[in-house]
């Protein structure tokens, strides 16, 4: 039977993991919502390249965002399942970076 601490850590992990995915989905939503002007406002050079390669459309960018989110979320789950001691700090770092992105998206 899991201890109370183990269940608490698992709940915190799940919350941070879900938050990181939420921010990625929100970022993708904003890219889709503002797709007509995104080419002028995208700050990421890779994002700019994907928009340029797609003749000003955002579909390559959205596919890359989706694939990156799935890959990162899956990798964090694998790490947490294989090495539980490292899962929580890693997802905490990812969630922290996603919090920075969310603040940038909302305040910039």
VENHUMO-V200399 format. One record per backbone hydrogen bond with DSSP energy under -1.0 kcal/mol. NH is the residue of the N-H (numbers start at 0). CO is the residue of the C=O. If there is no record, write none. Layout:
NH:CO, NH:CO
//
This chain:
6:2, 7:3, 8:4, 9:5, 10:6, 11:7, 12:8, 13:9, 14:10, 15:11, 16:12, 17:13, 18:14, 19:15, 20:16, 21:17, 22:18, 23:19, 24:20, 25:21, 26:22, 27:23, 28:24, 29:25, 30:26, 31:27, 32:28, 33:29, 34:31, 36:33, 40:36, 41:37, 47:43, 48:44, 49:45, 50:46, 51:47, 52:48, 53:49, 54:51, 55:50, 56:53, 61:57, 62:58, 63:59, 64:60, 65:61, 66:62, 67:63, 68:64, 69:65, 70:66, 71:67, 72:68, 73:69, 74:70, 75:71, 76:72, 77:73, 78:74, 79:75, 80:76, 81:77, 82:78, 85:82, 86:82, 89:85, 90:86, 91:87, 92:88, 93:89, 94:90, 95:91, 96:92, 97:93, 98:94, 99:95, 100:96, 101:97, 102:98, 103:99, 104:100, 105:101, 106:102, 107:103
//
